[in-house]
Amino acid sequence: MTLQITQLRNATIIIHSGAHHILVDPMLGAKYSLPPLRVFDGKRERNPILDLPPGATGALEQVTHCLITHCQKGHFDHLDYEGRRFLRERRIPVTCTAHDAGYLARRGLDAQPLAPDSSTPQPFLNGTIQTVRCTHGRGWIGALMEHGVGYLIALPGEGTLYLAGDTILSSAVCQAVERYQPDICVVPAGGARMDLGGEIIMGPDEVIAFAKMARGTVVANHLEALSHCPPTRAALAAAAQAAGVGARLRIPADGERLSF
């Protein structure tokens, strides 16, 4: 395998496969350019809480395609104004669900929707792509969220890559991992919480449970970039080491490029 992944910030990554450089969920705005996600804790801290890393501009210059996991109901941490502007000005083709296609097209993006039933493999670049349902929180808080999808991607010579999207460790996620056992899995680890309600994405405990279930390499992101995501990279690494999965769990710094 020659696949590479550049971690930019939060859930924003670039997948490098030969001539293809696939930007995922672009949040490209400057530090504090977006609203707070917690308002009753006394901080009201705006987002993102840090700028893009050095080298981000050069990495973005390579982008040829984009994937969006979800973008409606105010989920600006997966597609913000600067992300939309970048995709629009460069006319980057944006693969998305049929549900999101109209929303993206109305904002001037080159939306290329998958079939409405995209849970079976469809053509993507030189390989295939299919969706896995996300559960973006349980109970009443989950009812308010845009749940979106994760993507299972197979590219020639690269094995399989699972982008979990914004999800807790749901039965659909577990079933997908157990059935397909992807070579690489990218999972959210920030344990995000709004002012009320439970976690709306995986936190360290669920990431470790995921890593015990998966046989491939697990990459954790969605860390240290948003005000409602308290877990740190250091804490996750320590917990993974204690649980015996530290060797298979990679936690890239912003700006770091991983090779597989």
C-alpha positions in Angstrom: 0.0 0.0 0.0 1.1 3.5 -0.8 -1.8 5.4 0.7 -1.1 8.5 2.6 -3.3 10.7 4.9 -2.6 14.3 5.8 -4.3 15.4 9.0 -5.1 19.1 8.6 -7.4 19.9 11.6 -10.4 18.3 13.3 -12.1 16.0 10.8 -10.4 17.7 7.8 -7.9 15.3 6.1 -6.5 14.8 2.7 -6.3 11.2 1.3 -3.4 10.8 -1.2 -3.6 7.9 -3.6 -1.5 8.2 -6.7 -2.7 11.2 -8.7 -5.8 11.5 -6.5 -5.8 13.9 -3.5 -9.2 13.7 -1.8 -10.1 16.4 0.7 -12.6 15.3 3.4 -14.9 17.6 5.3 -13.1 20.9 4.8 -13.2 23.3 7.7 -10.6 25.9 6.5 -11.5 29.1 8.3 -9.1 31.0 10.6 -9.0 30.6 14.3 -12.1 31.9 16.0 -13.9 32.5 12.7 -16.9 30.3 13.6 -19.5 30.4 16.4 -19.1 28.7 19.8 -20.6 25.3 20.3 -21.0 25.6 24.0 -22.7 28.7 25.4 -23.7 27.9 29.0 -20.3 26.8 30.4 -19.1 30.3 30.9 -16.5 30.2 28.1 -18.5 30.8 24.9 -15.2 30.1 23.1 -15.4 30.6 19.3 -14.2 27.9 16.9 -11.9 26.5 15.6 -9.7 27.1 18.6 -6.5 27.0 16.5 -5.4 27.9 13.0 -4.6 25.5 10.3 -1.1 24.1 10.6 2.0 25.3 8.7 2.1 23.5 5.4 -1.7 23.4 5.0 -1.7 25.7 2.0 0.8 23.5 0.1 -1.2 20.3 1.0 -4.5 22.0 -0.2 -2.8 22.9 -3.5 -2.7 19.2 -4.3 -6.5 18.6 -3.9 -8.3 17.0 -6.9 -11.5 15.7 -5.3 -13.6 16.2 -2.1 -15.8 14.0 0.1 -18.5 15.4 2.4 -19.9 13.2 5.2 -22.5 15.7 6.4 -23.0 19.4 6.2 -26.5 20.5 7.0 -28.2 21.7 10.3 -25.3 24.0 11.2 -22.5 21.4 11.0 -19.9 24.0 10.0 -17.0 22.0 11.4 -17.3 19.7 8.4 -17.9 22.4 5.7 -17.4 26.1 6.6 -17.5 29.2 4.5 -13.8 29.0 3.6 -14.2 25.4 2.7 -17.1 26.2 0.4 -15.1 29.0 -1.2 -12.1 26.8 -1.7 -14.2 24.1 -3.5 -16.2 26.6 -5.5 -13.3 28.6 -6.8 -11.2 25.6 -7.7 -14.2 23.7 -9.1 -13.4 20.6 -7.1 -15.8 17.7 -7.7 -17.6 16.9 -4.5 -18.8 13.4 -3.8 -21.7 13.4 -1.4 -25.0 11.7 -0.5 -28.1 12.3 -2.5 -29.5 14.0 0.6 -26.7 16.7 0.6 -26.5 17.2 -3.2 -29.1 19.9 -3.5 -27.8 21.8 -0.5 -24.3 21.8 -1.9 -25.3 22.7 -5.5 -27.3 25.7 -4.2 -24.0 27.0 -2.8 -22.3 26.7 -6.1 -20.4 23.5 -5.6 -19.9 20.7 -8.1 -22.0 18.2 -6.2 -21.7 14.6 -7.5 -24.2 12.6 -5.5 -24.0 8.9 -4.9 -27.2 6.8 -5.6 -29.9 7.2 -3.0 -29.2 3.6 -1.8 -25.4 3.9 -1.5 -24.8 1.2 1.0 -23.5 -1.1 -1.8 -20.3 -0.4 -3.7 -20.5 2.2 -6.4 -17.7 3.4 -8.8 -15.4 6.0 -7.3 -12.2 7.1 -9.1 -10.6 3.8 -10.1 -12.2 1.8 -7.3 -15.4 1.8 -5.3 -17.2 3.6 -2.5 -20.1 2.8 -0.3 -21.7 4.5 2.7 -22.1 3.4 6.3 -24.8 5.1 8.4 -23.6 7.4 11.2 -25.3 7.9 14.5 -24.4 11.4 15.6 -25.6 11.1 19.2 -28.2 9.2 21.1 -31.6 10.2 22.6 -33.0 13.7 22.3 -29.7 15.3 21.4 -29.3 12.8 18.5 -32.7 13.8 17.2 -31.4 17.3 16.7 -28.3 16.3 14.8 -27.6 15.7 11.1 -26.4 12.1 11.1 -24.7 11.8 7.8 -22.6 8.9 6.6 -19.2 7.3 6.8 -17.5 6.0 3.6 -15.9 2.6 2.9 -13.5 3.2 0.0 -11.6 0.6 -2.0 -8.9 1.8 -4.4 -6.7 -0.4 -6.5 -3.5 -1.4 -4.7 -4.5 0.6 -1.6 -6.6 -1.9 0.3 -9.7 -0.6 2.0 -10.2 2.7 3.9 -13.1 3.4 6.3 -13.9 7.0 7.1 -16.3 6.7 10.0 -17.6 10.3 9.9 -19.3 11.8 12.9 -20.7 8.9 14.8 -20.7 7.1 18.1 -19.8 3.4 18.3 -23.2 2.3 16.9 -24.4 -1.2 15.8 -24.0 -0.1 12.2 -20.4 0.9 12.7 -19.6 -2.3 14.6 -21.3 -4.4 11.9 -19.3 -2.7 9.1 -16.0 -3.2 10.8 -16.7 -6.8 11.7 -17.9 -7.5 8.1 -15.3 -5.7 6.1 -12.3 -5.4 8.5 -10.8 -2.4 6.6 -7.1 -2.0 6.4 -7.3 1.6 7.7 -10.1 3.2 9.7 -10.3 6.9 10.5 -12.5 7.6 13.5 -13.6 10.7 15.5 -12.1 10.7 19.0 -13.1 14.1 20.4 -16.0 13.0 22.6 -17.9 16.1 21.6 -20.7 17.3 23.9 -23.1 20.2 23.5 -24.3 22.1 26.6 -26.8 19.3 27.4 -26.9 15.6 26.5 -24.4 12.9 26.0 -21.5 12.5 23.6 -22.3 12.9 19.9 -19.1 11.3 18.6 -16.8 8.6 19.9 -14.6 9.5 22.9 -11.5 7.7 24.0 -13.4 4.7 25.5 -15.3 4.0 22.3 -12.2 4.5 20.2 -10.4 1.9 22.2 -13.4 -0.5 21.9 -13.3 0.2 18.2 -9.6 -0.5 18.0 -10.0 -3.8 19.9 -12.6 -4.9 17.3 -10.7 -3.7 14.2 -7.7 -5.7 12.9 -6.3 -2.9 10.8 -4.7 0.4 11.6 -7.0 2.9 13.4 -6.4 6.7 12.9 -8.0 9.0 15.5 -8.8 12.6 14.7 -11.5 15.3 15.6 -9.2 16.3 18.5 -8.1 19.6 20.0 -9.7 21.8 17.5 -13.2 22.6 18.8 -14.4 24.0 22.1 -16.8 21.1 22.7 -14.3 18.3 22.3 -12.4 18.0 25.7 -10.2 14.8 25.2 -6.5 15.4 24.3 -4.2 13.5 22.1 -1.9 12.7 25.1 -4.8 11.3 27.2 -6.0 9.1 24.3 -2.5 7.8 23.6 -2.1 6.9 27.3 -5.4 5.2 27.5 -4.7 3.2 24.3 -1.3 2.1 25.6 -2.9 1.0 28.9 -5.6 -1.0 26.9 -3.0 -2.7 24.7 -4.0 -1.1 21.4 -1.4 1.7 21.4 0.6 0.0 18.6 -2.3 0.0 16.2 -3.8 3.4 17.1 -2.2 6.4 15.3 -3.0 9.9 16.6 -1.6 12.4 14.1 -0.7 15.9 14.9 -2.2 18.7 12.7 -0.1 18.9 9.6 1.3 15.4 10.0 1.2 13.1 7.0 0.8 9.3 7.7 2.0 6.7 5.2 0.6 3.2 5.0 
